[in-house]
Amino acid sequence: MGKKCILAGLLLSFLSTTQADVVTSIRPLGFITAAITNGVTDVQILLPDGASPHDYALKPSDLEKIKTADLFILVGSNLETFLEKPLAQLPPEKRITLAEDPAVKALLLKSSEDSTAVNNKNSHGHHHDHDEHHSHDEYNMHIWLSPDIARIAANIIYHRLVALYPKYKKQLDVNLRKFDEKLTQTDQNIAKMLQSVGDKRYFFFHDAYGYFEKRYHLASLGYFTINPIIQPGAQRLYQIRTMLAQKKAVCVFAEPQFRPAVIKAVIKDIDVYMGTLDPLGSGIGLSKDSYVEFLTALSNQFKSCLDEN
């Protein structure tokens, strides 16, 4: 009896350690992945809510999660710079770097073309800005904000999971089809919903939303900073304040990951609304519908602030 119990216990602990599932670097990739893994395996997210991929520090438990995952999914080491070393030790079949896939690469926006930085309109101090940000990537890595790229990502993840869990192919097929259908419907709803605010102008806290703007025909006047861990310079803040005072924008968007007192200071005594955009979907639970919930929530955050005027 005793021996059987010990064996059963060993077997259970062996199963639980080998069942390391699928891990994604950030929450929005978890949303896309959860739709495809639904009923097949679990998804875990490396970054806790409130953390930023721009400056995260890995804990020993994170390293363990990466090492034991059946599959690890990230955007690309230009976004999640903290993953460069641990991923070097993972065999290629155990990881997906979405930004390196040819189909995703073809849709990447250059950082400069996805939003008109305030400084582009003003050559003074322009080069300082570039020196300050040269380490930031030339491409906009916030690819989960593009419904088109999300669809490609779902396909990439699907194919990899079919290879990993062949006996679940039927379920994975159904999951991918449902994700596609829901995404198509949600995308159309959002396009309709945001039509009415397409002519409103606004500022962002950080340069992340180019894919979303391009898809839904929105246009910002610029952003406070290209990389949220770098404080915007005095000159940039002065320019933004001047444009706000000239009534050029109806809304300034902050982000929950960065509670920038700097935005409050810039809009002080100016008649402009402050909204919050959450590009990481904090607080949205993992389910087969979480990606479309995330897109819808973001659209509502845009619309509610732009509608104020």
N, C-alpha and C positions, 0 to 999 in steps of 0.2 A: 504493500500500500504506500509506504513512505517513498520508495523509489519512484513509483508511478507519479506521485505528487510532485516530486522534485523535477522529474523529466517534463511533466506538463508545465511546471513553472518556468523551466529553462526555455521550453519551446515558445511559450507566451512572450517571454522577454526577448527572445530572438526575433519573433515576428514583429514585436513592437519597435525594435530598433531598426529592422530592415524596412519597415513600412514608413519611410521618411517622406513620402509624398512629393509634391511639387511645391517649390518655394519661389516666390517672386521678390524682387528687390523692393518695389514700392507698391502701395495700395492699388492704384489704378490698373497695374498689370495683373494684380490679384483679381480684380473685377472681371477682366477679359478671360483670364484663365479659369476662374470659378464657373463660368458659363460652359466651358468645354469639358471640365473635369466632373461636372455634376453627375452624381450617382456612380462615379468611377473611383475617384480618390480625393484626398483633401488638399487644400491649398493653404500654405502658410505665407505670411508676409514678413519680410525681414525688418523693414523700418517701422518703428512704432508711430502711432498718430502723433502729430505735432513735431516730428523730426523732419528735417529737410535733407533731400538727397545731395544737396550742395555741400554739406559740411558734417555728415554723420560720422561718428566714431564707432567702429565695430566692437562688440563685446565678445568674450570667449564663447558664450552660448550661441551667438550669431555665426561664429566660425564653425561650430559644431553642426548647426542647421545647414549651412552651405555644403559641408563635407558629406553629410549623410543623405542629402536630397537625391531622389531619383532624377530630378530635373530641376535646374535653377534657371530662372528667366529674368533677364535685365534689359534695360534700354540700350546702354552702351557705356563703356568706361569713361566716356567724356562727361556723362551726366553723373553716374555713380562712381566717382573717382576712387572712393574708399574701397571699391571691390577689386581693383586692379590686381593686387597681390593674391588674395585668396582664390580668385578665379583662375589664376595661372596654374594652380594645382589641380583644377578639375578637368577631367578628360572632356574633349569637345562634345561627345555624345550626351554628356550630362548637363550641358548648358545651352541656352539660346540667347544670343545677343541680337536683339531685334534690329537695331540700327545698322547691323552689318549685312542683313539680308538684302539681296539685290532689289527685290520688289519694294522694300521699305526705302532703301537708298534712293531709288528713283523719285520718291515723293518728298524727300527731305527739303526743307526750306533753309536757305541761308539765313543766318541770324539777322543780317542787315535788311533782308527783303521782307521779313515777316512783320515788321512794325517800324514806323518812321520814328526813329529816335529823335528827341527834341534837338539834339546837337546837329543832326543832319541838316537842319534848317539854319544852322548858325555855325560858321566856320571857326569862330573864336573858341579856342580851347578844344577843338575837335580832336586833335591828335592826343591830347592828354587822356581823353577818354579811351582811346584805343590802347595806349600804353597800359593804362590801369586795368584793362580787361583782356589783354592779349592772351591770357591763359585760358579764357573761356572759349568754348568751341566755336568754329565758324558756322556750324549748323545748329538750328534750333532742335534741341533734343527732347522737347516736350511732346513726343509723338503720340502719346495716348489721348491728346486733345484733338486728334484728327479721326473722325469716324472711318474714313477710308483706310487709314493705316491700322486702326483697331481691327478692321475686317481682315486685313492681310495677316496681322499678328495672330488672330484667332485661327486662321488656316495653318500658319506655321506651327502653332502649338498643337493643333489637332493632329497634324501629320506625325509630329514627334511622339505624341501620346499613343497613337495607333501602333507605332513601332515598339513603344515601351510596354503597352498593355494590349496585345493583339486580341485577346479574347473579349475585350470590351468594345471592339470596333463598332458594332451596331449602335450601342449607346452613344459613343462618340460621334457617329454620323448624325444621329438625332439631335444631339447637343449643338453641333455646328450649324445644322439647318435652322434650328430654332433661334440661335443667336443672330444669324443672318437676317431672318425674317423680322425679329424684334428691332434690330438695329436699323433696318430699312424704314420701318414704320416710325420709330422714334426720330430718326434723322429728318424725315418729311415733316413731322409735327413741329420740330424745333425750327426748321427753315420757315415754316408759316408763322410761328410764334414770334420770331425775331425780325420778321419783315418790317414791322411797324417802327422799330428803333434803329434801322439801318442808317439813318441820316444823323443820329446823335453822336457826339464826340466825347471822348473821355480819356483819362490817363490811367495807366496801370502802375502798381508798385514795381512789378518786375516783368521782364521781357519773356513771357512764357506762352502767350495765347495766339501766336501767329496762325497756327493750323485751324483753330476754332474760328478766328476772324475771317480767314480766307474762305472757309466752307460756308459761313453764314452771312457773308457780306457785311461785316462790321468793320469799323475803322477807328483805331485809337489815334490820339495826337502824340502818343509817345509813352515813355515809362520813366520811372525814377531811377531804376538801376538795371543793368543787364544781368548782373549776378547778385542775388539777394544778400550774399554775405559781404558785399562791398557797399559801404555807405555812399550814397550819391553825393557828388561835390556841391559846393555852395553855388557855383555858377549854374549848374543844371537846375537846382532848386529855385533859383531866382528866375530862370527862364520859364519854368512851369508856373510859378506864381504869377508872373506877368501875363502868360496866356490865359490863366484862370481868371485873372482880374478883367481881361478883355472879353469875358463871357464866351470863350471859345469851347469850353467843355461843360457838360452838365453833371459829370460824375467823376470821382476819383476812387479807384478800387484798391483796397488794402487786401492783405492775405492773413489767414489765421496763424500760419507758421511764423510770420514775422509781424510783431505788433508794432508797427513803425510810428513812433511819436513824431517822426519826421513828416509824415503825411498830415497829421493834425496841425503841426506848426505851419506847414505851407498853405493849408486851406483856411487858416484862422481869419475870421472876419470877411471871408469871401463867400458869396452865395453859390455854393456848389455842394452836391451831396457826396457823402462818403459811403461806398458800398463795400462788401467783402466778397471776394472770389476765392473759392477753395479748389486749387488745381489738383489736389491730392485726394479729395473726397473723404476727408476724415469723418469718422462716425458712420459711414455707410457700411452696413454689414456685408459679408461675403455671401452671395447667392447667385443663382443662374441669371438673375436680372440686375445685378448690381452695376454693371457698366452702363446700361441704359438709364438706370436711376441716377447715376453720377452725371451723365450728360444733361439729363433733364434738370437736375438740381443746379448745375452750372448755368444753364440757360435762364433759369428763373432768377438766379443771382444777378446776371447781366440785366435782364429785362426790368426787374423791380427797381434797380437804381436808375436806369436810363429812362424809365417811364415817369420818374418823379417830376420831370420837367414838362 
